[in-house]
Amino acid sequence: MSPAPAGAAPRGLDPERLRARLDRDLPGLTAGPLRGRLIEGGRSNLTYEVTDGASRWVVRRPPLGHVLATAHDMRREHRVIAALHGTAVPVPEPLLLCEDESVLGAPFYVMEFVEGVPYRSAERLAALGPERTRSLVLGLVDTLVDLHAVDPRAVGLEDFGRPEGFLERQLRRWGKQLEASRGRELPGIDELRGALARTLPGSPAATVVHGDFRLDNVLVGEDGGGVRAVLDWEMSTLGDPLTDLGLLAMYSTDLGLGDSPVSTVSSAPGHPSPAELVERYAARSGRDAGAIGWYTAFAWFKLAVILEGIHRRYTLGQTVGGGFDRIGELVPVFVEHGLTTLDEEG
C-alpha cells in the first residue's frame, strides 16, 4: 500500500502540523512534505505510516472517540518502549513524545518504521507452510519469556505499575469498562465476571506485562524469519505475567470463524495448540502455569469487553478503518468460551 496522496490525509493526522513539530524538536529528520496513511488492523489506538518520500516513520495516537483515558496513555506506551529498547525484547526506537494536543488533537508519539509483516489471518500465515508457522509461533512464546525476564528496576520501570492486587484490579477495571461500553443485553457476561472474581489465583512475581501479546501485534521478518518488533504497548504495566500467557493461549484457540475481523491465525496448518504454547513457556520461564485455565478465561472476558467497546464506538460512528460492522456478533462467542474454559478448569 502506498501512502495517501498529498491533501488526502487520514482522519486524526495533520501532516503539516506534524512536520512543523518534527522540524522544531528533531531538526533535520524530515526532508520534505509529509504524507501519511492509516495502518489497518488497529482496533483502539491509531497507527499511521508517515513518509517524506525518502524515509518512513510511525505515528501513534489515541482513537477519535471517547474512551477511558488510562487505556490510551501515550506517555506510558512511549515510556515502556524507550525502556525496553536495547534489551532482548525487539521494539521500535521511539523518537518523539508530543503531549501538545494542538498538533494532532491528542497526545502522540513517533517511532522508527520497522520492516516486517503482521500476520493476522490463517490464509496469510499458511503461505509460510506448517514448519515455518510452528517455528514462528514457538519463537513468539520465547519473545514473551524474554519480556518477562526483564528486570523492571534495571530498565527504570520499577514504578510502572502496582503488582499487589493486580488481578483483582484488572477484573474491576474491565468490569467498569464493560459498564461504560454496555449498550445492549449480553447474556452470560456478568456470570463470567462473577465466576472469575470467585476463583482468583495467586500471582507469581510481577514482571513487565504487554497486556495484548499476540502474533498480529508483532512484526515478523521476511518468510517468517522471527519476531522483529513487538508493537501495541498501550496496555502494558507491571503485573502478573500469566495474563499475557492466558491471552496468547486464547488467541491460539481455533474458533473456526473463517473471515473474522479478529485474528484467525490459530487455524493455519502447523500452528501449535494452546497446550503446547503453555508447556513451552513454563519450561523456558520456570513458572508454574497450572492455573492457566483461569487466565485464559479472563482473556476471553477481557476481549469480550474490548470488542463490545469497539462495537459501541462503531454504532456511534467513532471508528476509523474497516471490519467494525462484524465485531458485535463476536462478543457472545467470547463470553461463551470464557464460561466453558472456567467450567473445564473447575
N, C-alpha and C positions, 0 to 999 in steps of 0.2 A: 504494500500500500504506500502510495506517495503522499506527502503532506498536502493539506488543502492549499489551493491557490491563494495568493495574496488577496486580502479583502474578504475572505470566507473563513474567518477564524471560528473554531468551535465555541459553543457557549461555555462561559467560565474562564476563557483565556483571551487576554488582550495583548497581542504580540508587541505592539508599540510600547505600551506601558511596561511590559516585561523587559524589553530590550533596554529601555531607559534605566530601569533599576539595575540590570546586569552591568550596563556600562558604568553606572555610578559605583557599585560595590565590587565588581570584578572587571576593572578596565582591561580592555584587550581581549576579553573572552570571545565576544561576537565580532564577526567580520562584515555584517550587513543586516538588512531587514530580516526579521524572524517570520517563519511560517509554522503552523502547528496543526496537529490532528489529535483527536481523542483516541487513545489506545483502547480498543474494545476489550471487554472481559471484566473490568472493574464494576462491582455492584454497590460500592459505597464511596470511598474517596475516589476522586477523579484523577486519571493519569494521562498526561499528554506527551507526545513526542514533539520536540521543537527543533528546528534547524535554521541555520543561516545560509544554507546551500553548501557549506563546506564541512561543518561539524554538527553533531546532534547531541541533545541533552533531553532529560526527562523532567517534567514539572508535576508535582503532586499538590493537590488542593482538596478541601472538603467538598462534599456534594452540594448542589444548588439548593436542595430542600432543607427544611429544619430537621435536625437530628440531635441526639444527646451530644453535648459539647465534648465530653470526655472520650467519646468513641472516635473522634476525628481530630485529635490534637496533633497539629503539625510539629510542634516543638518536641513532643515526646518521640514521634516517629523519626524525626531528624536526629535526635539525641542518641537513640539506640543504634542507628546505622553508623553514626560517627564513632560510637564506642566500639562497635564490632568490626569496623573497617581495619584490616590488618591482622585479625585473628584467623583461625581456621574456618570461620564461617564466611562464605563468599557473599559480599554485599556491594552494591554500587558505592562509589565515592561521593559523599554529599558535598555540594559546592556552595550552597547559599540557603539560609533560612530567612524568610521575609515575613514578619508579622504585621506589616503595614497593610491594612485591608483596602487602602485607597488604590493599590496597584491592580489587584485582580478581584477585589471584592471579598477576599478572605485570606487568611494566612496561607502561605505555600512554601515549598522548598524546591530547590533544583539539585539534581544529581547527575552523575555521568550516565551516558547511554551505554548499556552493556548488550553486545550482540548475543542473541540466544533465542530459543524457541520456548514459548509457554504451551505445554501440551494440555489441552482442555477437552479433547474428545477421544473416544476409543478409536475412531477411524484414523485419526492422525497418528496416534500412538502405535496403532497396529502396523503402520508402514515401517516401523523400526524392526519388526519381527519379534517373536517371543523371547529370544535370548537377550537381545539388547533392551527390550522392555523390562524384563525381570532385573537385569543388572542396574538399569537406571533407577527403578523404584527402590531396590535394596540400597543403592547409593544415597537415595533421598533419606532413608532411615539413618544412614551413617552421618549425614549432614545434621540431622536432628540431634543425634548423640553428641556431635561436635558442639552444637549450640548449647546444649545442657551441660557440657563440660566446662564452659567459660566461667571463670570466677568473676562474679559481678563486681567485687571490690577491686579486682585488678584492672578493670576497664572503666572504673568510675561510675558504675551503676548500682552501688550498694543501697542507694536510696530510691531506686527506680520503682519500687512497689512496696506493699505491706504483706509479706508472706503469711503472717499469722492470721488464721481465719479466712484464708484465701478462697477456699471452695464455698464456704457459707456466703461470703460477699459476692462471689460470682453468681450464685443462684439468685441472690437478692437483686443484683444488678440486672440480670437478664429477665427476672420477673417484672421489674419496673419497666424495662424496655418493652416487654410484652404488653403491659397495660398502656404504654404510650402509643403502641402500634395497633392496638386492638380496634378493629372496625367491623368485625363480623364474628359469628359463632365459630369456635374452633374446638370441636369435641375432643376430649382426651388430654388437651394440653395442660389443664390445671391439675389433672390426675397425675400426669408425668412430673410436673414441678413438685407436687407434694411427695411423691414417692422418692424422688431424688433427695429431697430435704430430710426424709426419714432415714436414709441409708448412707449418709455422708461417710466416706472412708477417711482414714488418717493419711495425711500427706507426707511424702518423703521430703528431704531437704530441698529448700527452694532453689530455683535456677532462673535465668532469663528464659521466659517463655515467649513464643512467637504469637500465639493466640489464634492463628489461622493457617497452620502449616499444612500444605498440600501440594501436589505436583503442579497444579496450574497457578501457584503463587511463586514458582521459581522459573528462572530461565535456564534452559538446557543447551549444551553445546551441540554442534552440528552432528547429525546422525546419532543422537542420544548420548553424546560424549560427556556426560556428567553434569552436575549442577554448577552453573557459572555464577548465578546470583540468586539470593533469596530476597523476595520483594514483599510488599504489603505488610508493613510492621505496625499498622495502626492500633492493633490490639495487644501489642507486646507489653510485658510488665515483669515483675519478679513474682513467682508463684510456683504452683505445683506442676512439674514437668510432664506428669502423666496426662494433663489436659491436652497437651499437644499430641501425645501418642494416641489418645482416645479419638481425637478429631481425625488423625490420619487413618486410624482403623475404620472410622465411619465412612470416610471418602473412599476406602478400599473395598467397601461393600457394594456389590453389583446390584443396582436397583432394577435393572432391565428396562429402563425407561427410554432407551434409544436416543432420539433427538431431544435432549433436555437442555435447558439453559444452565443447569448445574453440571459440573464436571462429570463426564461418563467414562473417564479413563480406566476405571476398575474393570470394565468388561473387555478390555483389549487382551488378546492372547498373550500369555506369559506374565500378566500382572500378578504379583504374589497375593495370596489371601491375607485378610487381616491377621489371622493367627500367625502366619509366617513373619509378618512385619513386627508384630509384638514380640515374638520369640527372638528375632534378630536384635531388636532394641534392648531387650532385657539382657541378652548375652553380652552385648557390646558396652552397655552402660553400667551393668551390675546392679540395676534397680529391680526391685520386686514389682512385677506388673500383674500380680494375681487379682487385683481389683479392677482390671481394665474394663470389665463389663459396665461398671458404674460410669467410668469416664467416657465410654463410648455412648452410653445412653444420654449423658449430659451433653455430648456433642450433637446428638440428634435434636435435643431440646433447644440448644443454643442456635443451631442452624434453622430450626423451625421459626424461632423468634426473629432472626435476621431476615429470613425470606418473607415473613409476614410484614416486617417493616418496609422492605423493598416493594412488596405488593401494595402496601398502603400509600407509599410515595408515588407509585405508578398511577394509582387511581386518582391521585391529586394532581397529576401532570407535572411532577417534580423530578423526574428521572431523565437522564441523558443516555442515549445508546439504544440498542435493540435487545429483543428477547425478554423484556419485562412482562409482556402480556401473559406468559405461561407460568410465572413464578407462583402465583396464588394457588394453583392446583397442586403444587408440590408440598405445601405446608402440611396437610393431613397425612401424607405419606411419611414424612419425617417424624411426626408425632407418633404414628403407629409403630414405626421401627424403634423409637425410644422406649415405648412401653414394652414391646416384645423383648428388647435387649435386657431391660431390668428384670422381667419375668424369668428369663433364662439365667441371669446372674443369681437370682434368689433361689 
